[in-house]
Amino acid sequence: MHPMLDFKIKLKRQIEILGICLANSYTGMTMGEIAGLFKVEELTIKRDMNDLRAEGIIIHSAKGRGIGIDEKPSMEKIRELIRQYSALNSSNSFVEKSTALLVNKLKEDALANMVVLQMCIDNSRMAIIDYEKDADVFDRNIEISPLLIFQTDNYWRLLTISDGRIKQFIMNKIITARTSPRQFKPIPKDKIEDVFKHSFRSWLGEDTYRIKLSFSSYWADRIKPKQLLDSESFTLQPNGSIIYEATVNSLDEIAGWVVTRGAGVKVIEPKELREKVITLAKGVLKNYGK
């Protein structure tokens, strides 16, 4: 095995060992059980624990209580570990703000949940989560098939299959995550990539809508150099404006984006999108008594 690949495997395993110790659903696992989980010898786990202790993580194995930690890592250390762990599991660029928001909300559970869910992804095992839908409103014991942890729009998100449909959950709102005894059939990588194909900002789904927008010359100079979607096309008009066409998977998200642009961005098609924009704009005006 290439030395760099071996190092990455070892680092990933060590962070996962720490995540297991922080996750309530894994409390009390013995050295042998963790070695079996990673399909390595107990001696390898002992070396991993030595490396973690060298990094300031007070981790040990106690007879009758399994592997545990004496003191929770600092929030700065948790952020550092999530940076490393996300880089090992994803080719996407890391965004510090997303991790800061995640750790500020969940503290050490941010790492615990990420590790539990990533291990479920790696092993095609279902997970059970408690999710905060709204402030102090929770959905408990949701069984999901986790597919991918990714970052967009300032949040870490979890792509899943739930009730036969592809959905996403914001990681900041996953209060707890634990493994289910059930397995699920993995989805081909190309199908997962297709889910992202029509995502405008953060919404992912299998529905598709064809949209047509008009941008004034002011906005044309600012929008055209930026590729927003793979499916987009621009048609330059004689007056310097452009007609923008694309396929998206959420009209609500596009409507919100159009309203925030203000003057110079107009919906041509579909009618449903135009009505959504008008409704949102009227709602904004009401805030100012207009």
N, C-alpha and C positions, 0 to 999 in steps of 0.2 A: 504494500500500500504506500502511496506517495506520502512523505512526511507531513505536508501541509494538510492533506485530507485527513490523516490520522489525528492531527492536532484539532481540527474542526470537529471531528466526531467526539473526541474526548471533551472539548470545551462544551459542546452541546449537551453531552451526558451529565457533566458536572452541574451545569445550570439547571438541568431538569431534576437532578437529585435535590438541589436546594428548593426548587419549586414544589417538589413532592413533600418536603418537610414543612413547607408553608401551607400546603393545601389540606384542609380538614378531612377530605375524603380519603387521604392516604395515611392518616395519623397512625403511628405505631408499626410501620413496616420494618421488618427485620433486615439485616444485612443480606441474608440469603434471598429474601423475597425481592429486594431491589436488584440484586445480581441477576435473578431470574427474569425480572422485568426487562432488563437491558441485554439479556443473553450474554453475560460476561461472567468471569470468575469473581468470587468474593474479594480476592486480593486486589482486583482492579478497582472495586468500589472503595476499598480501604485507601488505595492510592489517591483516588478522586477526592475522598474526604480530607486527606492530608493536604492536597492542593487547595481545597476550599479554605481550610484553616490558615494556610499561608496567605490567603487573600483577605483574612480577617473575619471569616465566617466561622463562628464557634459551633461546630457540628460534631456530634459524637454518637456512638451506639451504646445504649444502656440495656442491660439484660432485663427482659420483661417489658420494656417500653419501646424497643426498637430504635431506629435512627431519629434523632431530633436535633434542634438547635437551642442553645441556651439563651441567645439574645437575637431579636429580629434585626436584620440588616437596616442600615440607615436608608432614608428615601433617596439620597444621592447614589448609594450603592445599587439600590433597586433599579433606578433609571439607567445606570451604567450596564447592568446585567440585561435589561430589556433591550438596550441598544445592541448589545452583542448577540443576544438570542434572536432578535428579529433579523439581523444581518445574516445569521447562519441559516435561517429558514426562508428567506425571501431575497429575490434579486432587486426588489424595489428600493429606492433611496429612502433612507431613514429621515423622518421629520421629528425634530426635538420637541416641538410644541405638542404633538399628539401624545408623546410619552409623558411629558410633564402633566398634561391634563389627566391622563390615565392614573398616574401615581398619586397625584394630589387627591383624586377621588377615592381610590381603593387602597392606597398604601401598599403594604406587602402583598395583599391579595391580587394586585395587578400582575405581579410575576407569577404567583401561584396559579391564577386562572389561565394566563397565557401558556404556561407549561402544560397544564392539564389538557387544555384544548388542542395544543399542537401535538401532544402525544396521542390524542384521540385521532387526529388527522393522519399522523404517521402510521397508525395501526388500524385504520378504518373501523374504529370503535365509536359507538354512539356516546353522546354526552348528555348530562342532565344539568340544566342551568336554572337559577332563579334570576328573573329579569325585572328591572324597574321600568315599567312602561311610562309612568308619569311620576311626579313627585309623590312619594309614599304610596304608590299603587304598584303592586308586584304581581307578576305571573310566576307561580312556583312550579318546580318540577317539570319544566319543559324538556322533553326528550328530542334531541336534534342530531343530525348527522353533519358534523363540522367538516368543511372542505378546505377553507383557506383563511388565514389571518392576513389582513392587508390594511394599508393606511391610505386614507384620502380625506380631504376636506377637514383637516385638523383632528381627526379621530382614528383610532385603531378600530377596525371592524372585523366581524366574523361572518364569512359566507357559509351558509348551511343549506341543507335540505330539511324542510320541516313540513309535515303533512303533504308530502309529494311535490312541494314547490320550492324553488330556490328563493331563499330569503337572506337578509343580512341583519345582524345585531350589532349595536354599538358596544364595544368592549367596556366602556366606562359604566354601562348600565347592567353588566353581568355581575351580580353581587357575589354569587358563588358558582363554581363549575366543578362537576365531578363526573367520573367515568360511569358509563352504563355497562352492564354485562353483555349487552347486545352488540353485534357487529353490523355494519352496513356495506353495501356494494359500492366501491369507489366509482366516481364519475371520471370519464376520460379527461385528460388535461385540456384537450382542444375544446371540449364543451364548456369547461370553466372559463377559458379565455373568451369564448363567444358571449358569455354573460357580460363581460366588460366592454364588448365592442360598441354598444350603443349607450354606454353610461356617460352622461353629460358632466356631472360633477361627482355625486356620491351614490345616487340611487341605482341599484342593480336589480334587474328583473328580466323576465322572458318576454314581456309584452313589447311591441314595437309600434311607433307612430312616425309617420312621415310629416315633417314640418317645413314650412317655407316662411322666412322672415325677410323683412326689408330693413337695411341699414343705411342711414344717411351717409353722406360723404365724410362727415365728422367721425362716425363710428367705423366706417369702412377702413379708414387708415389704421385704426387701432385693432380691429378684429381680424382682418385678412392675414396679417403675418402670423397669427396664432392659430395653430390647428386645434380645434376644439373636439372634433370627432373624426374617426376614420372615414365615415360615410359622407362627409360634407362636400358641398360644391358651391362655388361662388360664380355669379354672373354679373359682370360689370355693366352698369347702366350709363347712358349718355350723360346724365347729370352728375356722375361721379358716385352715385349710390350703388349698392350691390344687393342682389337677391341671394339669400343664403338658404340652402336646402340641406337637410340631414335626416337621418333616422335616429330616434331617441327611444328610451324605454320609460320615460315619465313625463307627462305633460305638466304635472304640478310643479316639478322642479324647473322646467323651462319657463313656466309662467312666472314663478318667483324671480328668476334671473332676468327676464324681460322687464319686469316692473322696476327692478333696481337699476336698470340702465337709464331709465328716464326717457326724455325726448329723443327722437331719432331712430328708435327701434320699434318696428311695427309688425304685428303678426298678419300674415296673408292667409295661411292655411295651417292647421284645420280650424274649422269654426269653433270647435270645442276649446281649443287652446286660446283663441281670441276672447271667448267668453270668460275663461278663467282669469286672463290678464285684466280684463275690465273689472271683474268682481274684486280682485286683489287691489287694484288701483283705487277703486271707490272706498274700500275699507281703509286704506292708508289716508285718504283725504278726510275721512270722518274723524281721524285723530286730531285734525286741525279745524274741526267745525265747518268743513266745506262739503 
